[in-house]
Amino acid sequence: LTQYSNSEFFKKEIELNSLSSAIPKKINLGQISNLKVIIPLNYEEQTHIATILSDIDSEIEVLKKKQAKYKQLKQGLMQNLLTGKIRLV
């Protein structure tokens, strides 16, 4: 359910059912209770899907950390190049 509520599909459903005149957008509890949630009936399938999604989330976190390290490395290298500490030949 957590994965579903974070999905783009769910967010679009909330957007479509929200009060268009309200800022920020709001949705009534009655409208939320009318939203359709598609859940596999088989518990094993639910568990399998949840495991896959958790693994994907873990991989995304690893990649975000790598990206942050590369950005720091790039920033450091650019600083060294711009200050003349490192020269390209």
N, CA, C and O atoms as CSV, one atom per row, in Angstrom:
chain,resi,resn,atom,element,x,y,z
A,1,LEU,N,N,0.827,-1.198,0.000
A,1,LEU,CA,C,0.000,0.000,0.000
A,1,LEU,C,C,0.871,1.262,0.000
A,1,LEU,O,O,0.537,2.262,-0.635
A,2,THR,N,N,1.997,1.192,0.727
A,2,THR,CA,C,2.914,2.338,0.753
A,2,THR,C,C,3.454,2.619,-0.631
A,2,THR,O,O,3.482,3.767,-1.074
A,3,GLN,N,N,3.883,1.568,-1.316
A,3,GLN,CA,C,4.419,1.733,-2.667
A,3,GLN,C,C,3.345,2.295,-3.593
A,3,GLN,O,O,3.619,3.167,-4.418
A,4,TYR,N,N,2.145,1.800,-3.453
A,4,TYR,CA,C,1.043,2.255,-4.307
A,4,TYR,C,C,0.744,3.734,-4.064
A,4,TYR,O,O,0.528,4.493,-5.009
A,5,SER,N,N,0.732,4.138,-2.789
A,5,SER,CA,C,0.409,5.533,-2.481
A,5,SER,C,C,1.505,6.491,-2.936
A,5,SER,O,O,1.262,7.691,-3.060
A,6,ASN,N,N,2.700,5.981,-3.184
A,6,ASN,CA,C,3.792,6.806,-3.711
A,6,ASN,C,C,3.871,6.767,-5.232
A,6,ASN,O,O,4.704,7.452,-5.826
A,7,SER,N,N,3.020,5.980,-5.861
A,7,SER,CA,C,3.086,5.821,-7.314
A,7,SER,C,C,2.503,7.032,-8.036
A,7,SER,O,O,1.675,7.763,-7.492
A,8,GLU,N,N,2.952,7.224,-9.269
A,8,GLU,CA,C,2.436,8.317,-10.099
A,8,GLU,C,C,0.946,8.122,-10.384
A,8,GLU,O,O,0.190,9.092,-10.438
A,9,PHE,N,N,0.528,6.873,-10.565
A,9,PHE,CA,C,-0.884,6.582,-10.831
A,9,PHE,C,C,-1.756,7.101,-9.685
A,9,PHE,O,O,-2.762,7.774,-9.910
A,10,PHE,N,N,-1.356,6.777,-8.459
A,10,PHE,CA,C,-2.123,7.207,-7.288
A,10,PHE,C,C,-2.135,8.731,-7.176
A,10,PHE,O,O,-3.171,9.328,-6.883
A,11,LYS,N,N,-0.986,9.353,-7.409
A,11,LYS,CA,C,-0.899,10.814,-7.333
A,11,LYS,C,C,-1.801,11.472,-8.372
A,11,LYS,O,O,-2.423,12.499,-8.098
A,12,LYS,N,N,-1.873,10.881,-9.568
A,12,LYS,CA,C,-2.753,11.422,-10.607
A,12,LYS,C,C,-4.218,11.261,-10.214
A,12,LYS,O,O,-5.036,12.148,-10.461
A,13,GLU,N,N,-4.544,10.122,-9.601
A,13,GLU,CA,C,-5.919,9.894,-9.143
A,13,GLU,C,C,-6.309,10.934,-8.092
A,13,GLU,O,O,-7.416,11.471,-8.121
A,14,ILE,N,N,-5.405,11.207,-7.178
A,14,ILE,CA,C,-5.669,12.224,-6.156
A,14,ILE,C,C,-5.853,13.583,-6.822
A,14,ILE,O,O,-6.767,14.335,-6.484
A,15,GLU,N,N,-4.973,13.887,-7.770
A,15,GLU,CA,C,-5.049,15.167,-8.492
A,15,GLU,C,C,-6.390,15.311,-9.209
A,15,GLU,O,O,-7.020,16.368,-9.155
A,16,LEU,N,N,-6.820,14.246,-9.878
A,16,LEU,CA,C,-8.077,14.295,-10.629
A,16,LEU,C,C,-9.290,14.455,-9.716
A,16,LEU,O,O,-10.287,15.064,-10.103
A,17,ASN,N,N,-9.201,13.909,-8.508
A,17,ASN,CA,C,-10.336,13.944,-7.591
A,17,ASN,C,C,-10.267,15.083,-6.580
A,17,ASN,O,O,-11.155,15.218,-5.739
A,18,SER,N,N,-9.225,15.898,-6.654
A,18,SER,CA,C,-9.089,16.986,-5.685
A,18,SER,C,C,-10.003,18.150,-6.060
A,18,SER,O,O,-10.446,18.277,-7.202
A,19,LEU,N,N,-10.266,18.974,-5.088
A,19,LEU,CA,C,-11.099,20.153,-5.310
A,19,LEU,C,C,-10.303,21.142,-6.144
A,19,LEU,O,O,-9.248,21.614,-5.720
A,20,SER,N,N,-10.804,21.451,-7.318
A,20,SER,CA,C,-10.043,22.288,-8.251
A,20,SER,C,C,-9.964,23.743,-7.811
A,20,SER,O,O,-9.051,24.460,-8.222
A,21,SER,N,N,-10.896,24.189,-6.991
A,21,SER,CA,C,-10.897,25.596,-6.582
A,21,SER,C,C,-10.035,25.855,-5.352
A,21,SER,O,O,-9.737,27.009,-5.043
A,22,ALA,N,N,-9.635,24.815,-4.653
A,22,ALA,CA,C,-8.869,24.990,-3.420
A,22,ALA,C,C,-7.382,25.129,-3.712
A,22,ALA,O,O,-6.832,24.439,-4.570
A,23,ILE,N,N,-6.741,26.040,-2.978
A,23,ILE,CA,C,-5.288,26.193,-3.078
A,23,ILE,C,C,-4.753,26.208,-1.658
A,23,ILE,O,O,-5.145,27.105,-0.912
A,24,PRO,N,N,-3.902,25.305,-1.217
A,24,PRO,CA,C,-3.435,24.154,-1.987
A,24,PRO,C,C,-4.568,23.163,-2.212
A,24,PRO,O,O,-5.587,23.188,-1.522
A,25,LYS,N,N,-4.366,22.303,-3.182
A,25,LYS,CA,C,-5.426,21.362,-3.557
A,25,LYS,C,C,-5.766,20.450,-2.384
A,25,LYS,O,O,-4.892,20.018,-1.632
A,26,LYS,N,N,-7.049,20.171,-2.251
A,26,LYS,CA,C,-7.540,19.336,-1.157
A,26,LYS,C,C,-8.451,18.265,-1.730
A,26,LYS,O,O,-8.997,18.402,-2.825
A,27,ILE,N,N,-8.599,17.199,-0.962
A,27,ILE,CA,C,-9.491,16.116,-1.371
A,27,ILE,C,C,-10.320,15.709,-0.159
A,27,ILE,O,O,-9.815,15.656,0.962
A,28,ASN,N,N,-11.577,15.428,-0.393
A,28,ASN,CA,C,-12.466,15.006,0.681
A,28,ASN,C,C,-12.211,13.553,1.038
A,28,ASN,O,O,-11.812,12.753,0.192
A,29,LEU,N,N,-12.446,13.220,2.299
A,29,LEU,CA,C,-12.266,11.849,2.765
A,29,LEU,C,C,-13.165,10.892,1.992
A,29,LEU,O,O,-12.766,9.764,1.703
A,30,GLY,N,N,-14.370,11.330,1.658
A,30,GLY,CA,C,-15.287,10.494,0.887
A,30,GLY,C,C,-14.739,10.157,-0.485
A,30,GLY,O,O,-14.927,9.047,-0.983
A,31,GLN,N,N,-14.053,11.126,-1.102
A,31,GLN,CA,C,-13.457,10.877,-2.413
A,31,GLN,C,C,-12.290,9.897,-2.308
A,31,GLN,O,O,-12.086,9.068,-3.195
A,32,ILE,N,N,-11.534,9.995,-1.230
A,32,ILE,CA,C,-10.421,9.061,-1.040
A,32,ILE,C,C,-10.954,7.644,-0.883
A,32,ILE,O,O,-10.384,6.698,-1.426
A,33,SER,N,N,-12.045,7.499,-0.143
A,33,SER,CA,C,-12.592,6.156,0.066
A,33,SER,C,C,-13.158,5.561,-1.215
A,33,SER,O,O,-13.331,4.345,-1.298
A,34,ASN,N,N,-13.448,6.382,-2.211
A,34,ASN,CA,C,-13.958,5.882,-3.489
A,34,ASN,C,C,-12.858,5.529,-4.484
A,34,ASN,O,O,-13.139,4.954,-5.536
A,35,LEU,N,N,-11.601,5.868,-4.165
A,35,LEU,CA,C,-10.501,5.535,-5.070
A,35,LEU,C,C,-10.308,4.025,-5.117
A,35,LEU,O,O,-10.415,3.339,-4.100
A,36,LYS,N,N,-10.026,3.526,-6.301
A,36,LYS,CA,C,-9.810,2.091,-6.462
A,36,LYS,C,C,-8.335,1.774,-6.245
A,36,LYS,O,O,-7.450,2.411,-6.817
A,37,VAL,N,N,-8.098,0.780,-5.411
A,37,VAL,CA,C,-6.740,0.315,-5.145
A,37,VAL,C,C,-6.648,-1.111,-5.654
A,37,VAL,O,O,-7.381,-1.993,-5.207
A,38,ILE,N,N,-5.736,-1.327,-6.595
A,38,ILE,CA,C,-5.575,-2.652,-7.190
A,38,ILE,C,C,-4.525,-3.409,-6.390
A,38,ILE,O,O,-3.356,-3.023,-6.356
A,39,ILE,N,N,-4.954,-4.488,-5.750
A,39,ILE,CA,C,-4.056,-5.296,-4.929
A,39,ILE,C,C,-4.178,-6.747,-5.377
A,39,ILE,O,O,-5.284,-7.273,-5.500
A,40,PRO,N,N,-3.029,-7.399,-5.623
A,40,PRO,CA,C,-3.091,-8.825,-5.969
A,40,PRO,C,C,-3.737,-9.616,-4.824
A,40,PRO,O,O,-3.459,-9.366,-3.651
A,41,LEU,N,N,-4.584,-10.553,-5.174
A,41,LEU,CA,C,-5.274,-11.344,-4.155
A,41,LEU,C,C,-4.342,-12.337,-3.474
A,41,LEU,O,O,-4.517,-12.662,-2.299
A,42,ASN,N,N,-3.362,-12.808,-4.211
A,42,ASN,CA,C,-2.444,-13.807,-3.699
A,42,ASN,C,C,-1.401,-13.136,-2.801
A,42,ASN,O,O,-0.683,-12.241,-3.245
A,43,TYR,N,N,-1.318,-13.569,-1.537
A,43,TYR,CA,C,-0.383,-12.970,-0.578
A,43,TYR,C,C,1.067,-13.137,-1.025
A,43,TYR,O,O,1.879,-12.228,-0.852
A,44,GLU,N,N,1.392,-14.294,-1.599
A,44,GLU,CA,C,2.761,-14.533,-2.056
A,44,GLU,C,C,3.145,-13.538,-3.150
A,44,GLU,O,O,4.271,-13.043,-3.181
A,45,GLU,N,N,2.201,-13.250,-4.045
A,45,GLU,CA,C,2.469,-12.284,-5.110
A,45,GLU,C,C,2.668,-10.882,-4.525
A,45,GLU,O,O,3.545,-10.141,-4.967
A,46,GLN,N,N,1.856,-10.526,-3.535
A,46,GLN,CA,C,2.018,-9.235,-2.868
A,46,GLN,C,C,3.404,-9.125,-2.236
A,46,GLN,O,O,4.083,-8.107,-2.367
A,47,THR,N,N,3.806,-10.183,-1.554
A,47,THR,CA,C,5.118,-10.201,-0.904
A,47,THR,C,C,6.231,-10.105,-1.929
A,47,THR,O,O,7.206,-9.381,-1.728
A,48,HIS,N,N,6.091,-10.832,-3.024
A,48,HIS,CA,C,7.100,-10.811,-4.085
A,48,HIS,C,C,7.224,-9.411,-4.689
A,48,HIS,O,O,8.333,-8.917,-4.894
A,49,ILE,N,N,6.109,-8.786,-4.968
A,49,ILE,CA,C,6.113,-7.432,-5.529
A,49,ILE,C,C,6.738,-6.453,-4.533
A,49,ILE,O,O,7.546,-5.608,-4.918
A,50,ALA,N,N,6.370,-6.562,-3.264
A,50,ALA,CA,C,6.919,-5.666,-2.237
A,50,ALA,C,C,8.430,-5.829,-2.118
A,50,ALA,O,O,9.151,-4.846,-1.946
A,51,THR,N,N,8.910,-7.067,-2.208
A,51,THR,CA,C,10.350,-7.325,-2.136
A,51,THR,C,C,11.068,-6.687,-3.313
A,51,THR,O,O,12.105,-6.046,-3.138
A,52,ILE,N,N,10.526,-6.860,-4.502
A,52,ILE,CA,C,11.136,-6.272,-5.704
A,52,ILE,C,C,11.173,-4.751,-5.585
A,52,ILE,O,O,12.198,-4.133,-5.874
A,53,LEU,N,N,10.077,-4.150,-5.166
A,53,LEU,CA,C,10.026,-2.694,-5.039
A,53,LEU,C,C,10.987,-2.190,-3.966
A,53,LEU,O,O,11.602,-1.137,-4.135
A,54,SER,N,N,11.122,-2.925,-2.874
A,54,SER,CA,C,12.077,-2.543,-1.830
A,54,SER,C,C,13.505,-2.637,-2.339
A,54,SER,O,O,14.335,-1.779,-2.038
A,55,ASP,N,N,13.793,-3.688,-3.118
A,55,ASP,CA,C,15.126,-3.828,-3.714
A,55,ASP,C,C,15.421,-2.669,-4.662
A,55,ASP,O,O,16.532,-2.139,-4.678
A,56,ILE,N,N,14.431,-2.285,-5.440
A,56,ILE,CA,C,14.604,-1.155,-6.364
A,56,ILE,C,C,14.856,0.129,-5.576
A,56,ILE,O,O,15.731,0.916,-5.938
A,57,ASP,N,N,14.094,0.345,-4.499
A,57,ASP,CA,C,14.307,1.532,-3.663
A,57,ASP,C,C,15.715,1.552,-3.084
A,57,ASP,O,O,16.354,2.603,-3.031
A,58,SER,N,N,16.197,0.393,-2.652
A,58,SER,CA,C,17.557,0.303,-2.109
A,58,SER,C,C,18.584,0.647,-3.177
A,58,SER,O,O,19.541,1.373,-2.906
A,59,GLU,N,N,18.394,0.136,-4.382
A,59,GLU,CA,C,19.318,0.419,-5.486
A,59,GLU,C,C,19.295,1.906,-5.836
A,59,GLU,O,O,20.339,2.491,-6.126
A,60,ILE,N,N,18.132,2.509,-5.812
A,60,ILE,CA,C,18.020,3.944,-6.086
A,60,ILE,C,C,18.812,4.740,-5.049
A,60,ILE,O,O,19.505,5.695,-5.399
A,61,GLU,N,N,18.714,4.354,-3.785
A,61,GLU,CA,C,19.462,5.048,-2.731
A,61,GLU,C,C,20.964,4.921,-2.948
A,61,GLU,O,O,21.701,5.892,-2.777
A,62,VAL,N,N,21.422,3.727,-3.325
A,62,VAL,CA,C,22.847,3.520,-3.606
A,62,VAL,C,C,23.284,4.420,-4.754
A,62,VAL,O,O,24.334,5.059,-4.680
A,63,LEU,N,N,22.488,4.472,-5.807
A,63,LEU,CA,C,22.825,5.302,-6.967
A,63,LEU,C,C,22.818,6.792,-6.621
A,63,LEU,O,O,23.652,7.547,-7.122
A,64,LYS,N,N,21.895,7.215,-5.779
A,64,LYS,CA,C,21.862,8.619,-5.355
A,64,LYS,C,C,23.121,8.979,-4.572
A,64,LYS,O,O,23.675,10.066,-4.738
A,65,LYS,N,N,23.572,8.054,-3.713
A,65,LYS,CA,C,24.792,8.298,-2.945
A,65,LYS,C,C,26.001,8.375,-3.867
A,65,LYS,O,O,26.870,9.228,-3.686
A,66,LYS,N,N,26.059,7.484,-4.860
A,66,LYS,CA,C,27.153,7.525,-5.832
A,66,LYS,C,C,27.127,8.834,-6.605
A,66,LYS,O,O,28.168,9.453,-6.823
A,67,GLN,N,N,25.951,9.249,-7.013
A,67,GLN,CA,C,25.812,10.496,-7.758
A,67,GLN,C,C,26.308,11.678,-6.925
A,67,GLN,O,O,27.002,12.556,-7.438
A,68,ALA,N,N,25.952,11.696,-5.644
A,68,ALA,CA,C,26.392,12.785,-4.767
A,68,ALA,C,C,27.914,12.794,-4.639
A,68,ALA,O,O,28.531,13.858,-4.631
A,69,LYS,N,N,28.523,11.599,-4.540
A,69,LYS,CA,C,29.986,11.515,-4.453
A,69,LYS,C,C,30.633,12.022,-5.729
A,69,LYS,O,O,31.625,12.749,-5.671
A,70,TYR,N,N,30.085,11.650,-6.885
A,70,TYR,CA,C,30.640,12.108,-8.161
A,70,TYR,C,C,30.490,13.620,-8.319
A,70,TYR,O,O,31.370,14.278,-8.873
A,71,LYS,N,N,29.392,14.163,-7.840
A,71,LYS,CA,C,29.207,15.616,-7.910
A,71,LYS,C,C,30.244,16.333,-7.050
A,71,LYS,O,O,30.799,17.356,-7.451
A,72,GLN,N,N,30.501,15.778,-5.853
A,72,GLN,CA,C,31.517,16.365,-4.984
A,72,GLN,C,C,32.894,16.271,-5.628
A,72,GLN,O,O,33.668,17.227,-5.585
A,73,LEU,N,N,33.197,15.130,-6.223
A,73,LEU,CA,C,34.474,14.942,-6.897
A,73,LEU,C,C,34.615,15.932,-8.045
A,73,LEU,O,O,35.664,16.555,-8.206
A,74,LYS,N,N,33.577,16.076,-8.831
A,74,LYS,CA,C,33.598,17.019,-9.953
A,74,LYS,C,C,33.814,18.441,-9.455
A,74,LYS,O,O,34.610,19.192,-10.018
A,75,GLN,N,N,33.103,18.802,-8.401
A,75,GLN,CA,C,33.233,20.149,-7.858
A,75,GLN,C,C,34.662,20.396,-7.375
A,75,GLN,O,O,35.227,21.464,-7.612
A,76,GLY,N,N,35.241,19.411,-6.700
A,76,GLY,CA,C,36.617,19.540,-6.230
A,76,GLY,C,C,37.599,19.659,-7.376
A,76,GLY,O,O,38.508,20.488,-7.338
A,77,LEU,N,N,37.421,18.834,-8.397
A,77,LEU,CA,C,38.313,18.894,-9.558
A,77,LEU,C,C,38.177,20.222,-10.294
A,77,LEU,O,O,39.176,20.807,-10.713
A,78,MET,N,N,36.953,20.697,-10.450
A,78,MET,CA,C,36.743,21.981,-11.118
A,78,MET,C,C,37.397,23.111,-10.323
A,78,MET,O,O,37.995,24.020,-10.901
A,79,GLN,N,N,37.282,23.049,-9.012
A,79,GLN,CA,C,37.901,24.065,-8.158
A,79,GLN,C,C,39.415,24.046,-8.326
A,79,GLN,O,O,40.043,25.099,-8.437
A,80,ASN,N,N,40.004,22.848,-8.345
A,80,ASN,CA,C,41.452,22.722,-8.524
A,80,ASN,C,C,41.885,23.220,-9.897
A,80,ASN,O,O,42.940,23.841,-10.028
A,81,LEU,N,N,41.088,22.955,-10.909
A,81,LEU,CA,C,41.420,23.432,-12.255
A,81,LEU,C,C,41.319,24.952,-12.338
A,81,LEU,O,O,42.184,25.604,-12.923
A,82,LEU,N,N,40.276,25.506,-11.760
A,82,LEU,CA,C,40.060,26.947,-11.849
A,82,LEU,C,C,41.066,27.747,-11.021
A,82,LEU,O,O,41.402,28.876,-11.376
A,83,THR,N,N,41.544,27.170,-9.927
A,83,THR,CA,C,42.526,27.875,-9.097
A,83,THR,C,C,43.953,27.634,-9.571
A,83,THR,O,O,44.885,28.267,-9.077
A,84,GLY,N,N,44.128,26.730,-10.516
A,84,GLY,CA,C,45.460,26.456,-11.048
A,84,GLY,C,C,46.237,25.419,-10.268
A,84,GLY,O,O,47.407,25.182,-10.568
A,85,LYS,N,N,45.621,24.791,-9.273
A,85,LYS,CA,C,46.316,23.744,-8.515
A,85,LYS,C,C,46.617,22.544,-9.395
A,85,LYS,O,O,47.622,21.859,-9.206
A,86,ILE,N,N,45.750,22.297,-10.348
A,86,ILE,CA,C,45.948,21.217,-11.321
A,86,ILE,C,C,45.933,21.865,-12.695
A,86,ILE,O,O,45.091,22.713,-12.989
A,87,ARG,N,N,46.877,21.452,-13.528
A,87,ARG,CA,C,46.937,21.996,-14.889
A,87,ARG,C,C,46.799,20.854,-15.875
A,87,ARG,O,O,47.375,19.783,-15.686
A,88,LEU,N,N,46.047,21.085,-16.907
A,88,LEU,CA,C,45.909,20.102,-17.975
A,88,LEU,C,C,46.947,20.404,-19.036
A,88,LEU,O,O,47.144,21.556,-19.424
A,89,VAL,N,N,47.611,19.354,-19.503
A,89,VAL,CA,C,48.648,19.530,-20.520
A,89,VAL,C,C,48.133,19.078,-21.855
A,89,VAL,O,O,48.856,19.145,-22.850
